[in-house]
Amino acid sequence: MVIKPLVLMITVMLGAWFGWMVGRPLGIMIAYFIAVAGASVGLSIGRLIQHQMDDD
């Protein structure tokens, strides 16, 4: 099923983008680290969504 990997890619991308936007005013290195943390959060959220999709 192609929807589950797509959901995961979108949530990771959104998490990284949000982290970059939050960290950008603080400098490039801080923005990078916050973007990595945001991608990790996005990965966790994406896995939760995938788990909910499996239960249906």
C-alpha positions in Angstrom: 0.0 0.0 0.0 1.5 3.3 -1.1 -0.3 5.5 1.3 1.5 4.5 4.5 5.0 5.4 3.3 3.7 8.6 1.9 2.1 9.5 5.2 5.5 8.9 6.9 7.4 11.0 4.4 5.0 13.9 4.7 5.0 13.9 8.5 8.9 13.8 8.6 9.0 16.6 6.1 6.6 18.7 8.0 8.4 18.1 11.2 11.7 19.1 9.7 10.3 22.1 8.0 8.6 23.3 11.2 11.9 22.8 13.1 13.8 24.8 10.5 11.4 27.7 10.6 11.6 27.8 14.4 15.4 27.6 14.4 16.1 29.8 11.4 16.2 33.1 13.4 18.8 31.6 15.8 21.3 30.7 13.1 22.0 27.9 10.6 23.5 25.4 13.0 20.7 25.8 15.6 18.2 25.6 12.8 19.7 22.3 11.6 19.6 20.7 15.0 16.0 21.8 15.6 15.1 20.6 12.2 16.6 17.2 13.0 14.6 17.1 16.3 11.5 18.1 14.3 12.0 15.3 11.8 12.3 12.9 14.7 9.0 14.1 16.1 7.5 13.9 12.7 8.7 10.3 12.4 7.1 9.4 15.7 3.8 11.1 14.7 3.9 9.3 11.3 4.5 6.0 12.9 1.5 6.6 15.2 -0.7 7.5 12.2 0.5 4.3 10.4 -0.3 2.2 13.5 -3.8 3.7 13.5 -4.2 2.9 9.8 -3.2 -0.7 10.5 -6.0 -1.0 13.2 -8.7 -0.1 10.7 
